[in-house]
Amino acid sequence: MSPRNGATEVPHPGGPATHDPPADSPSGLDELVVRVASRLMPARHDTAGTAVADTLRVLQEYFGVDTVFLRRHDHERRMSVLVDECPRREPVPEPDPLGEVPFDSDAVWRATEHLGEPFIQRPRDSPASYQERVREASGVEEVSLAVVPLCDEEQTTGVLGFIAFGDRPWSEREVGALRAIASLLAQMRARTEAEEQLHVLASYDALTGLPNRRLLFPELQRRQAAHRTSPAALLFIDLDNHKDVNDVLGHRAGDEVLVTVAERLQAACRPDDFVARFGGDEFVVLLDGFADEESAREAATRLVRLATAEIRAAGQLLRRTVSAGVALSVGTATADELLADADAALHRAKTDGRDQVVVFDDALRAETVARRDLQIMLRRAIDRDELRLHYQPEIDLHTGAILGVEALVRWQHPRHGLLPADAFIEVAESSGMILDIGRWVMVEASRQAAEWHERIPGLDAVVRVNVSPLQLRNRDLLHTLAQCRAHGPLRGRLSLELTEHAVLQDVDHAVSVIREVRNLGVSVALDDFGTGQSSLSQLKRLPVDFLKIDRSFVRDLGTDPADRAVVDAMADLARAFDLSLIAEGIETHRHIAQLLEVGCRRGQGFLFSHPRPAHDLDPMLADGALPLPTRSRRTATAAIP
């Protein structure tokens, strides 16, 4: 039997050898087993191949045989698969006819399939036909064969084999040692296969089969080191609005889309490119050979278009778009920086409207550096108590009575003066600092409300506080409200404003949080209403008290019939769901008249007051009302039945 095909052919470069069996003393064999164990027991899944090769070499030298081989059984395909041999053939033919051998190829292979005990075959025991085939195949007159099974608790998992040219007897002690060594090999294989499985589970995405972040970062570091002289590009891909697929068609359909995109990305890439699932609906592709922005943009655009062509999911053909950021390795110091650059480009693609590819360039680098510096300074601002609250009154559009104030955060910058929220709130949200800022705003607004109610008897005005999407998702919101109660009761004093966009990210969660908030006596307003995509069924589920009409619909009231139609529809919805309307951005007399005509009696805007520090509002709150412009008072009176 050859090292690859049992008792059929024995290819070997040399002639017959003279074998002097090594001493089979118990001590010598015990030392051999210990020596083999020292190689196999520490082996891991990534070093098992080396451990096996060393073991076969040691066994060949010790027993003085011509070939030692290790094969594993593939019972599902009924194949014997070569793992390694010593010495190895040079060269190995391609394809290797002896690499995988069906068990049914002949009687000897069939016998090894379920071999339970060592099998020894010496020339005198071999059929004459077998020895004749050996002579024809190798020119060797005789061969001896020893095969020892590798077994687990249920079946034979492989064989360890020895071939000697000529007659080679095997003593019982030698066979006993081979049993022990075969057991060590079987144990190592079981252990390393389990480790390999854990490695696969930890390193590959279970849904798509792509490498995950754990494999991505080492691969990125390796390639980045190699690309200091050879250019490459990193493509960061995000499926636009993938949550909509999950919400409308279900998560199974969403998974179908992800799997399809993964398969198409792999198919569209070259063999040396690398595709990974970064997480959620994000993928990363490493592309070799791109040194300039234009060629990288063209390649990335072509790739994402191929990956997102019509996709069938849940029995429907879907047209999906993606946003992608590209960074080039040229001039980038580290793998982390390359990934950060691509992420910054992806962020720009999404903020600029999605469905596009953006390549990281010098201008974007400057913005990224400025953004990073802003994050650092904003963190210092939080720690150094540089945040301030200004308040804008909300009034009764018919009487001028102050019904509430909206708390708006400002930053008292040491160099640039008082900065509005627009200058830093986006960075606060993307960095997570909005949680600290939002917590401070809510507690400070509650403290200020308590102070006003204590100093101004009969005050009937709430302080409205904006809640970011991240705050809404974070359970810390309710804990913060508990802190606010330390300044006094919240009922009638505090109201929270949630944007339509924040609520739509997870309606079920939003409904649960809103109910708990209202149980504390805190009213809730749906802010920027009309700018999202909420349905009537979703609005019906939300236990809110107010709808705030976004300033974008108020700005052209009286001149744009479309805006008037939208506001009319909002007013009808508010009446249908028994909600109060609040208008933002009132700047003209015409705005007041138009709003009163549709039944909106509450509003705020520069026409009445800009946001002011708390002490500037003291006289207004003490008076309880703001004077309305005379013309708008006449118009308002005429509009009220």
Residue pairs with C-beta under 8 A, 6 or more apart in sequence:
1 7
1 8
1 10
1 108
1 121
1 143
1 145
1 147
1 161
1 163
2 8
2 9
2 10
2 11
2 12
2 67
2 98
2 137
2 163
3 67
3 68
3 69
3 82
3 85
3 98
3 161
3 163
4 69
4 82
4 85
4 98
4 99
4 101
5 98
5 101
5 105
5 109
6 101
6 105
6 106
6 108
6 109
6 112
7 106
7 108
7 121
7 126
7 130
7 145
8 106
8 108
8 130
8 133
8 137
9 133
9 134
9 137
9 138
10 134
10 137
10 138
10 140
10 143
10 163
10 165
11 89
11 137
11 138
12 66
12 67
12 138
12 140
12 165
14 66
14 165
15 139
15 140
15 165
16 140
16 141
16 142
16 165
16 166
17 64
17 66
17 164
17 165
17 166
18 166
19 64
19 65
19 164
19 166
19 167
19 168
20 64
21 63
21 64
21 168
21 169
21 171
21 174
22 28
22 62
22 63
22 64
24 171
24 173
24 174
25 173
26 173
29 173
29 174
29 176
29 177
30 177
32 58
32 59
32 62
32 177
32 181
33 177
33 180
33 181
33 184
35 58
36 55
36 58
36 59
36 181
36 184
37 184
39 51
39 54
39 55
39 58
40 51
40 52
40 55
40 184
40 185
40 187
40 188
41 184
41 188
42 51
43 50
43 51
43 188
43 192
44 192
44 195
45 192
45 193
45 195
45 196
45 199
48 188
48 189
48 192
49 84
51 188
52 70
52 83
52 84
52 185
53 84
53 86
55 181
55 185
56 68
56 69
56 70
56 84
56 85
56 86
57 86
59 65
59 68
59 86
59 162
59 181
60 66
60 67
60 68
60 86
60 87
63 162
63 174
64 164
65 162
65 163
65 164
65 168
66 163
66 164
66 165
67 85
67 86
67 87
67 161
67 162
67 163
68 85
68 86
68 160
68 161
68 162
68 163
69 82
69 84
69 85
69 86
69 160
69 161
69 163
70 82
70 83
70 84
70 85
70 158
70 159
70 160
70 161
70 185
71 80
71 81
71 82
71 83
71 112
71 158
71 159
71 161
72 80
72 81
72 83
72 150
72 157
72 158
72 189
73 79
73 80
73 81
73 113
73 155
73 156
73 157
73 158
73 159
74 80
74 81
74 100
75 113
75 155
78 102
78 103
78 104
78 113
79 100
79 101
79 102
79 103
80 100
80 101
80 102
80 103
80 109
80 112
80 113
80 159
81 99
81 100
82 96
82 98
82 99
82 100
83 158
101 109
102 109
103 109
103 110
103 112
103 113
104 110
111 119
112 119
112 147
112 149
112 156
112 159
113 156
114 155
114 156
115 147
115 149
115 156
115 159
116 149
116 151
116 156
117 149
118 146
118 147
118 148
118 149
118 175
118 178
118 179
119 145
119 146
119 147
119 148
120 144
120 145
120 146
120 147
120 170
120 175
121 144
121 145
121 146
122 144
122 167
122 168
122 169
123 131
123 142
123 143
123 144
123 166
123 167
124 167
131 141
131 142
131 143
134 140
134 141
134 142
134 143
135 141
138 165
140 165
140 166
141 166
142 165
142 166
142 167
143 163
143 164
143 165
143 166
144 163
144 164
144 166
144 167
144 168
144 169
145 161
145 162
145 163
146 161
146 162
146 168
146 170
146 175
146 178
147 159
147 160
147 161
147 162
148 159
148 160
148 161
148 175
148 178
148 179
148 181
148 182
149 156
149 158
149 159
149 182
150 156
150 157
150 158
150 159
150 160
150 182
150 183
150 185
150 186
150 189
151 157
151 186
152 186
152 190
157 186
157 189
157 190
158 185
158 186
158 189
160 178
160 181
160 182
160 185
162 168
162 178
170 178
202 214
203 211
203 212
203 214
203 215
204 210
204 211
204 212
204 215
205 211
205 212
205 262
205 277
207 255
207 258
207 259
207 277
208 258
208 259
208 262
208 263
208 277
209 262
210 262
210 266
210 275
210 276
210 277
210 283
211 219
211 274
211 275
211 276
211 277
212 276
212 277
212 278
212 279
213 276
213 278
213 279
215 276
216 274
216 276
216 278
216 284
217 335
219 274
219 276
219 286
220 234
220 286
220 335
220 338
220 339
221 334
221 335
223 232
223 274
223 286
223 288
223 329
223 335
224 232
224 329
224 332
224 334
224 335
224 338
227 288
227 329
228 329
230 288
230 289
231 289
231 290
231 291
231 328
231 329
231 330
232 286
232 287
232 288
232 289
232 290
232 328
232 329
233 286
233 287
233 290
233 296
233 299
233 300
233 326
233 327
233 328
233 329
234 284
234 285
234 286
234 287
234 326
234 327
234 329
234 338
234 339
234 341
234 342
235 284
235 285
235 286
235 287
235 300
235 303
235 304
235 324
235 325
235 326
235 342
236 278
236 282
236 283
236 284
236 324
236 325
236 326
236 327
236 339
236 342
236 343
236 345
236 346
237 265
237 282
237 283
237 284
237 285
237 304
237 307
237 322
237 323
237 324
237 346
238 281
238 282
238 322
238 323
238 324
238 346
238 350
239 257
239 258
239 261
239 281
239 282
239 308
239 320
239 322
240 320
240 321
240 322
240 323
240 350
240 354
240 355
241 354
242 254
242 257
242 258
242 280
242 281
242 320
243 505
245 253
245 254
245 257
245 313
245 318
245 320
246 253
246 254
249 313
249 314
249 316
250 314
252 314
253 313
253 314
253 316
254 313
256 311
256 312
256 313
256 314
257 311
257 313
257 318
257 320
258 277
258 281
260 311
260 312
260 313
261 283
261 307
261 308
261 311
261 320
262 275
262 277
262 283
264 306
264 307
264 308
264 309
265 275
265 283
265 285
265 303
265 307
266 275
268 302
268 303
268 306
268 307
269 275
269 285
269 287
269 303
270 288
272 288
273 285
273 286
273 287
273 288
274 285
274 286
275 283
275 284
275 285
275 286
276 283
276 284
276 285
277 283
277 284
278 284
284 339
284 342
285 303
287 296
287 299
287 300
290 296
290 299
290 328
291 328
291 330
292 328
293 326
293 328
293 359
293 361
296 326
296 328
296 359
297 326
297 357
297 359
300 324
300 326
300 357
300 359
301 324
301 357
304 322
304 324
304 357
307 322
308 319
308 320
308 321
308 322
310 317
310 318
310 319
311 317
311 318
311 319
311 320
312 318
321 354
321 355
322 355
323 346
323 349
323 350
323 354
323 355
323 356
323 357
323 358
324 345
324 346
324 349
324 356
324 357
324 358
325 341
325 342
325 343
325 344
325 345
325 346
325 347
325 348
325 349
325 357
325 358
325 359
325 360
326 342
326 345
326 357
326 358
326 359
326 360
327 338
327 339
327 341
327 342
327 345
327 359
327 360
328 359
328 360
329 338
332 338
332 341
340 368
341 360
341 364
341 365
341 368
342 360
344 360
344 364
344 367
344 368
345 358
345 359
345 360
345 364
346 358
347 430
348 358
348 364
349 356
349 357
349 358
352 358
358 364
371 427
374 424
374 427
375 427
375 431
375 433
377 413
378 411
378 424
378 427
378 428
378 431
378 433
379 433
380 386
381 387
381 411
381 413
382 433
382 436
382 437
382 440
386 411
386 412
386 413
386 414
387 409
387 410
387 411
387 412
387 437
387 440
387 441
388 409
388 410
388 411
388 412
388 418
388 613
389 407
389 408
389 409
389 410
389 441
389 444
389 445
389 448
389 613
389 614
390 407
390 408
390 410
390 611
390 612
390 613
391 405
391 406
391 407
391 408
391 448
391 463
391 611
391 612
391 613
391 614
391 617
392 405
392 406
392 408
392 604
392 609
392 610
392 611
392 612
393 402
393 404
393 405
393 604
393 608
393 609
393 617
393 620
393 626
394 402
394 403
394 404
394 405
394 406
394 464
394 582
394 602
394 603
394 604
395 401
395 402
395 403
395 602
395 603
395 604
395 608
395 625
395 626
396 403
396 601
396 602
396 625
397 583
397 586
397 592
397 595
397 596
397 600
397 601
397 602
397 603
397 628
397 636
398 596
398 601
398 636
398 637
398 640
399 625
399 628
400 625
400 626
400 627
400 628
401 624
401 625
402 461
402 620
402 621
402 624
402 625
402 626
403 460
403 461
403 462
403 602
404 461
404 462
404 463
404 464
404 495
405 461
405 462
405 463
405 464
405 617
405 621
406 463
406 464
406 466
406 497
406 604
406 611
407 441
407 444
407 445
407 448
407 463
407 464
407 465
407 466
408 420
408 421
408 466
408 611
409 421
409 425
409 437
409 441
410 418
410 419
410 420
410 421
410 611
411 418
411 419
411 423
411 424
412 418
412 419
413 419
425 434
427 433
428 434
428 437
429 468
429 469
429 470
432 470
434 468
434 470
434 471
435 470
435 471
435 474
435 476
438 466
438 467
438 468
438 470
438 471
438 480
439 476
439 480
439 483
441 465
441 466
442 465
442 480
442 481
442 484
443 480
443 483
443 484
443 487
445 463
445 465
445 494
446 463
446 484
446 485
446 487
446 488
446 490
446 493
446 494
447 487
448 463
448 614
449 462
449 463
449 487
449 488
449 493
449 494
450 487
450 488
450 493
452 459
452 461
452 614
452 618
452 621
453 459
453 488
453 493
455 618
456 618
456 621
456 622
458 624
459 621
459 624
460 492
460 624
461 621
462 492
462 493
462 494
462 495
462 523
463 493
463 494
463 495
464 495
464 496
464 497
464 525
465 494
465 495
465 496
465 497
466 496
466 497
466 499
466 527
467 477
467 496
467 497
467 498
467 502
468 502
469 499
469 501
469 502
469 505
471 477
472 498
472 502
472 503
472 505
472 509
472 510
472 513
473 505
473 506
473 509
477 513
477 517
478 513
478 516
478 517
481 490
481 517
481 520
481 522
484 490
484 494
485 520
489 521
490 520
490 521
490 522
491 520
491 521
491 522
492 521
494 522
494 523
495 522
495 523
495 524
495 525
495 545
495 546
496 517
496 522
496 523
496 524
496 525
497 524
497 525
497 526
497 527
497 548
498 510
498 514
498 524
498 525
498 526
498 527
498 544
499 526
499 527
499 528
499 532
500 526
500 527
500 528
500 529
500 530
500 531
500 532
500 534
501 528
501 531
501 532
502 510
503 510
503 526
503 532
503 534
503 538
503 542
504 532
504 533
504 534
504 538
507 538
507 541
507 542
510 542
511 541
511 542
511 543
514 524
514 542
514 543
514 544
515 543
517 524
518 524
518 543
518 545
523 545
523 546
524 543
524 544
524 545
524 546
525 544
525 545
525 546
525 547
525 548
525 582
526 539
526 542
526 544
526 546
526 547
526 548
527 548
527 550
528 548
528 550
529 547
529 548
529 549
529 550
529 570
530 549
530 550
530 553
530 566
530 570
531 550
531 552
536 573
539 573
539 577
540 577
544 579
545 579
545 580
546 579
546 580
546 581
546 582
546 602
547 570
547 573
547 574
547 579
547 580
547 581
547 582
548 581
548 582
548 583
548 584
549 567
549 570
549 581
549 582
549 583
549 584
549 600
550 584
550 585
551 584
551 585
551 605
552 585
553 563
553 566
553 567
553 570
554 563
554 567
554 583
554 584
554 585
554 586
554 591
554 595
554 605
555 563
555 585
555 587
556 563
557 563
557 564
557 567
557 590
557 591
557 594
557 595
558 564
558 588
558 590
558 591
558 593
558 594
559 590
564 594
567 594
567 595
567 598
567 600
568 598
570 581
571 581
571 598
571 599
571 600
573 579
574 580
574 581
574 599
575 599
580 602
581 599
581 600
581 601
581 602
582 600
582 602
582 603
582 604
583 591
583 595
583 600
583 602
583 603
583 604
583 605
584 603
584 604
584 605
585 591
585 605
586 592
586 595
586 603
586 604
586 605
586 606
586 607
586 608
587 605
587 606
587 607
588 607
589 607
589 629
589 631
589 632
589 635
591 603
591 605
591 607
592 603
592 607
592 628
592 629
592 632
592 635
592 636
593 632
593 635
593 636
593 639
595 601
595 603
596 635
596 636
596 639
596 640
597 639
607 629
608 626
609 620
609 626
620 626
628 636
